[in-house]
């Protein structure tokens, strides 16, 4: 099975469209009077569809392929789109339609983002815990104003601990930065700070999630061992962490070489680097970024399941 770490942030979603009245109808959940013609396009078989289906009867929304959502809005299949909220989406709609686009006044926050690892019989659950403890270290660093400090990004004086509980997870903060530092350059945190909205990320000791990763599948504990085993052992032996990052289908392939992706930045990359720093003694240079396509999420989980990547 798979194990999911504590969520590190929640993406914002919103209703957008070309008819201001219908956008506000969707936002308020109204389905009568001037809202009777409301038709919402939403990605099929996604958490977005689950969210919309809990708010509206099936005759008020249309599940569509994610990549075709905008075209379905433009051709009249629907008149409102429920999607991830960002300025580029609205600008795209205005450019394609030649009209003013509108978005809901209050965004919705329904999409937790976490690190996913495979739960293996031979110590795999410990690697999932490492991902969660790394994120918790980032959150702790932000809560206590502990920031990136290269002078403290130092190797262990002795050999690497074999017990994941003995790792110094603050290396993730010292080598890469705390939770707030990482998120500060991304739109979700920018929106939160500029609009005084307290939503985007988890905070320390506020009951957001369990400290340990929540495994799915076999819960059998492996026998005690004096060395790193399973996935963590393999990563230590190979001295590399293979981290899958999602990219758009039109990604510039010139940034890709035999060692993975180069010159790439983004939230996915930063979290790959934090786990690498925690697992590989503060080393982020041996974090191999493996490209995964947004249009083929099933392929991403196959890559995780067959060991092509260690986490996504």
C-alpha positions in Angstrom: 0.0 0.0 0.0 0.9 3.7 0.1 1.7 6.0 3.0 0.8 9.7 3.0 2.7 12.2 5.0 1.2 15.0 7.0 -0.1 17.6 4.5 2.4 20.4 3.8 -0.2 22.8 2.3 -3.7 23.0 0.8 -4.2 24.3 -2.7 -6.9 26.8 -3.3 -9.8 26.2 -5.6 -12.4 28.5 -6.9 -15.2 29.0 -9.4 -14.4 31.0 -12.5 -16.5 31.9 -15.6 -17.6 34.5 -18.0 -21.0 35.2 -16.4 -20.5 37.0 -13.1 -24.0 36.1 -11.8 -23.5 32.4 -12.4 -20.1 32.4 -10.8 -21.6 33.9 -7.6 -24.5 31.3 -7.8 -21.9 28.6 -7.7 -20.1 30.2 -4.9 -23.2 30.6 -2.8 -24.5 27.1 -3.8 -27.8 28.5 -5.1 -29.7 26.6 -7.8 -32.9 28.5 -8.2 -34.1 31.7 -10.0 -31.3 33.3 -11.9 -29.1 30.4 -10.9 -31.3 27.7 -12.6 -29.1 27.6 -15.7 -25.9 26.9 -13.7 -23.7 24.2 -15.2 -20.3 23.6 -13.6 -17.4 21.8 -15.4 -15.2 19.9 -13.1 -12.4 17.4 -13.6 -13.7 13.9 -13.8 -12.7 11.4 -11.1 -10.9 14.0 -9.1 -11.2 15.3 -5.6 -12.7 18.4 -7.2 -15.6 16.3 -8.6 -16.1 14.8 -5.1 -16.3 18.3 -3.6 -18.7 19.6 -6.2 -20.9 16.5 -6.0 -21.3 17.1 -2.3 -22.7 20.6 -2.9 -24.7 20.2 -6.1 -27.1 17.6 -7.7 -25.6 15.8 -10.7 -27.7 17.8 -13.2 -25.8 21.0 -12.2 -22.3 19.8 -13.0 -20.5 18.1 -15.8 -17.5 15.9 -15.2 -14.9 16.5 -18.0 -11.3 15.6 -18.7 -9.0 18.0 -17.0 -7.2 19.1 -20.1 -10.6 19.8 -21.9 -12.2 21.8 -19.1 -11.4 25.2 -20.5 -12.6 24.3 -24.0 -15.9 22.9 -22.5 -16.4 26.2 -20.8 -15.8 28.1 -24.0 -18.1 25.9 -26.2 -21.0 26.2 -23.8 -21.0 22.7 -22.3 -20.8 24.5 -19.0 -20.8 28.2 -17.8 -18.7 27.9 -14.7 -15.5 26.0 -14.1 -14.3 24.7 -10.7 -10.5 24.7 -10.8 -7.3 25.5 -8.9 -7.3 29.2 -8.3 -4.5 31.2 -9.8 -4.3 34.4 -11.8 -3.0 32.7 -14.9 -6.2 30.6 -15.2 -8.4 33.7 -15.2 -6.0 35.5 -17.7 -6.1 32.4 -20.0 -9.9 32.5 -20.0 -10.0 36.2 -20.8 -7.5 35.7 -23.6 -9.3 32.8 -25.2 -12.8 34.3 -24.9 -12.0 38.0 -25.5 -14.3 38.8 -22.6 -14.0 39.6 -18.9 -13.6 36.6 -16.6 -14.9 36.4 -13.1 -13.9 34.3 -10.1 -15.6 33.6 -6.8 -14.9 36.1 -4.0 -14.0 33.5 -1.4 -11.7 30.6 -2.5 -12.3 27.1 -1.3 -9.6 24.9 0.2 -10.2 21.3 -0.4 -6.9 19.9 -1.8 -4.4 18.7 0.8 -0.9 18.0 -0.7 1.4 15.5 0.9 4.4 13.3 0.1 3.3 9.7 -1.0 5.6 6.7 -0.4 5.2 3.0 -0.9 4.6 0.9 2.2 7.0 -2.0 1.9 7.4 -5.1 4.1 11.1 -4.5 4.7 11.1 -1.3 6.6 9.2 0.8 4.0 6.9 2.3 6.6 9.9 4.0 8.2 10.7 5.9 5.0 7.1 7.2 5.0 7.7 8.4 8.6 10.8 10.1 7.5 8.8 12.2 4.9 6.4 13.2 7.6 9.0 14.0 10.2 10.9 16.1 7.7 7.8 18.2 7.0 7.2 18.5 10.8 10.7 19.8 11.2 10.0 22.5 8.6 6.8 23.5 10.4 8.7 23.5 13.7 11.4 25.7 12.2 8.9 28.3 11.0 7.1 28.3 14.4 10.4 28.9 16.2 11.9 31.3 13.6 14.7 28.8 12.7 15.7 29.7 9.2 18.1 28.4 6.5 21.7 28.5 7.8 24.4 27.0 5.6 26.9 27.1 8.5 24.7 24.5 10.3 24.2 22.3 7.2 26.9 20.0 8.2 27.5 16.2 8.0 27.1 14.0 11.0 30.4 13.8 12.9 30.1 10.0 13.0 28.3 7.6 10.7 24.7 8.2 9.7 22.1 6.9 12.2 20.5 3.7 11.2 17.3 4.4 13.1 15.1 7.0 11.4 14.1 8.4 14.8 17.7 9.3 15.4 18.1 11.4 12.2 18.6 15.2 12.7 15.6 16.4 10.8 16.5 20.0 11.4 19.1 19.5 8.7 16.2 20.0 6.3 15.7 23.5 7.7 19.4 24.4 7.9 20.1 23.2 4.4 16.9 24.2 2.5 14.8 26.4 4.7 11.8 26.3 7.0 8.1 25.8 5.9 7.5 29.5 5.5 10.7 30.2 3.6 9.8 27.5 1.1 6.2 28.6 0.6 7.0 32.3 0.6 7.9 32.3 -3.1 4.7 30.6 -4.1 1.3 32.1 -4.9 -0.6 30.3 -2.1 1.5 31.9 0.6 1.5 35.2 -1.2 -2.3 35.2 -1.3 -2.5 34.2 2.4 -0.2 37.0 3.5 -1.7 39.7 1.4 -5.3 38.9 2.1 -4.9 37.9 5.8 -6.3 34.5 5.0 -5.1 31.8 7.4 -5.4 28.7 5.3 -2.6 27.6 3.1 -0.4 25.6 5.4 -0.3 23.5 8.6 0.9 24.9 11.9 2.7 23.3 14.8 0.6 21.4 17.3 -2.8 22.5 16.1 -4.2 19.0 15.4 -3.7 19.1 11.6 -2.4 15.5 11.4 -0.8 12.6 13.1 3.0 12.9 13.6 3.6 9.5 12.0 2.7 8.7 8.4 -0.6 7.0 8.0 0.0 3.7 6.2 -2.4 2.0 3.8 -2.2 -1.7 3.6 -0.1 -4.1 5.6 0.6 -2.7 9.1 3.0 -5.5 10.1 6.0 -4.1 11.9 9.5 -5.4 10.6 11.8 -7.0 13.1 14.3 -4.7 14.9 17.5 -4.2 13.0 20.8 -2.4 13.5 21.1 -0.9 10.0 19.0 0.9 7.6 16.9 -1.5 5.5 14.3 -1.5 2.8 13.9 1.7 0.8 16.0 3.8 3.2 18.8 1.2 3.0 18.7 1.2 -0.8 18.8 5.0 -0.9 21.7 5.1 1.5 23.6 2.5 -0.5 23.0 4.2 -3.9 23.5 7.6 -2.3 20.6 9.0 -4.3 17.0 9.9 -3.8 14.7 9.5 -6.8 11.9 12.0 -6.5 9.1 12.3 -9.0 7.9 15.8 -9.8 4.8 16.6 -11.9 5.3 18.7 -15.0 3.0 20.1 -17.7 2.9 18.1 -20.9 4.6 21.0 -22.8 7.6 21.1 -20.4 10.9 22.1 -22.1 12.7 18.8 -22.5 16.0 20.6 -22.9 16.1 20.8 -19.1 16.2 17.0 -18.9 19.3 14.9 -19.1 20.5 11.4 -18.2 20.5 12.3 -14.5 17.0 13.6 -14.4 15.9 17.2 -14.5 18.2 20.2 -14.3 17.5 23.9 -13.8 14.0 23.2 -12.5 12.4 25.2 -9.6 9.1 24.9 -7.8 7.3 23.7 -4.7 7.7 20.0 -5.7 11.4 20.4 -6.1 11.9 22.2 -2.8 10.1 19.3 -0.9 12.2 16.8 -2.8 15.3 18.6 -1.6 14.1 18.7 2.0 13.7 15.0 2.2 17.0 14.5 0.5 18.7 16.7 3.0 17.1 14.7 5.9 18.0 11.3 4.4 21.3 11.9 2.8 23.1 13.8 5.5 22.2 17.3 4.3 23.1 16.4 0.6 20.7 17.8 -1.9 23.0 17.2 -4.9 22.1 13.5 -5.1 18.3 14.2 -5.3 17.4 12.9 -8.8 14.3 14.7 -10.1 12.3 12.3 -12.3 9.7 14.0 -14.6 6.0 12.9 -14.3 3.3 14.2 -16.5 0.1 15.9 -15.1 -1.9 14.2 -17.8 -1.0 10.7 -16.6 -1.3 10.5 -12.9 -1.7 6.7 -13.1 1.7 6.4 -14.6 3.1 8.3 -11.6 1.7 5.8 -9.2 3.0 3.0 -11.3 6.4 4.5 -11.2 6.1 4.7 -7.4 4.9 1.2 -7.2 7.6 -0.4 -9.3 10.4 1.6 -7.7 11.2 4.0 -10.5 10.8 6.8 -8.0 11.1 6.8 -4.2 8.4 9.4 -3.6 6.2 11.8 -5.5 
